[in-house]
Amino acid sequence: DIAALALRLVLMEISQNKGVLVLDECLKHLSAEYRPQAYEFLKSINSKLNRQVIFVTHADEFIQGADYKIKIGD
């Protein structure tokens, strides 16, 4: 999951595509022990690469730290 995300970012940067990064459950297979580091990685993408990140997830670790949240369903 992390390698695929990193590769996607590299390709976006090489192509100079400065669009929004949309991630749909891309880290769902990541173990709980690595989620804090993944959260920090996503935050750094937002700040260092100046990219908006839209992240769809059910993991509370990511939801709690989000700047904006939209809940769909119950």
URFENNOR-V397316 format. One line per field, one symbol per residue. phi: phi as a letter, one per 30 degrees, with the letter a starting at -180 (. if undefined). psi: psi as a letter, one per 40 degrees, with the letter a starting at -180 (. if undefined). burial: b if it has 16 or more other ideal C-beta (glycine too) atoms within 10 Angstrom, else e. Layout:
phi=???
psi=???
burial=???
This chain:
phi=.ddddddedddddddhdcddccbchdcdcddedcddddddddddedddchcdccbcacdeedddcddbbbccid
psi=ddddddddddddddefhfaihhhhfefdehiddeddddddddddddddefhhhhhhiehdddddeidihhhha.
burial=eeeebeeeeeebeeeeeeeebebeebbeebeeeebeebbebbeebeeeeebeeebebebeebeeeeeeeeeeee
